[in-house]
Each structure stands twice: as C-alpha cells, then as structure tokens.
C-alpha cells in the first residue's frame, strides 16, 4: 500500500465519495419526517438506498480478502463469509415496515463497523479508514433512525390535514 494511502490524511477523492454518499441519507430522512403527503415514499427510497449502501460496504471485506496478502487463511475465509452478510441483512429490509427496516439496516451498519474495527486491529489499513467508516456509519444510522420515528409511518410530523381528500 502506498505511503499516501497509509497516511493520517484522508485523500480528497475518498472524502468526496464517502461523504457524498451521505447526501441521499441527509436529504431523504428529513423529507420523510417532515413531508406529510410524501413521507412514506421518501422513507421507502431511503431504505432502498441504505440497503444498496450496506451491500456495498459488505463488498469492501471481499476486496480486503482478495487484496491483503498477509492474511492468514482463517481470517481470509472469515472476510469472505462476512462480506455477504450485509447484503443478506439489507435485502429483507426492503420488504419490511418502516421501523423494522430501519432497525435491521442500522443493525447491519453497526455490525459492519464492528467487523471493520476487528479488521483494522489485525491488518494494516489506512489510518483514516476506521474514522471515516465511523462517521459514515453514525450519520447513516441516525438518518435511518429519524426516518423510523413513529410519526413518519403516519405521513410526517409537519402538515396539518385539512380534511380534504388529496
């Protein structure tokens, strides 16, 4: 791994891509919470996006299993096995109700961070990797939690029903 990748400094391109991936979370969660008429649609979009991202972060461990030559066979097997678990958690979330989907996806993100933490203790990865993963995990999880608030399952917090059919 290059010295630049092992430095403490997060490469700008990685920062843009990583934090840019939070934009849909940061847009859809408040929309789900605040839009009386479209909140459930925004929640569904958020859960679908979160499921895709959770599957993506699982694939990181597949890449580590392939690309880290110093891994012992048991650790490599463990990484391959774990790499598919996030997708297996994410897939049913798109079929569940808002609160169950949110909790399952949050569980997946937190468990994946735990696996990242274990991996960083065992192999040499860039020093910025774990802090980045923590930031992304916390923001994604908080957005999922916001979207699962009980009021969002009933159409949003803001918006007074006029009694007219819409």
Buried (B, 14 or more C-beta within 10 A) or exposed (E): EEEEEEEEEBBEEBBEEBBEBBEBBBBBBBBBBBBBEBBBEBBBBBBBBBBBBBBEBBEBBBEBBEEBEEBEEEBBEBBBEBBBBBBEBBEEBBEBEBBBBBBBBBBBBEBBBEBBEEBBEBEEBBBBBBEBBEBBBEBBBBBBBBBBBEBBBEBBBEEEEEEEEE
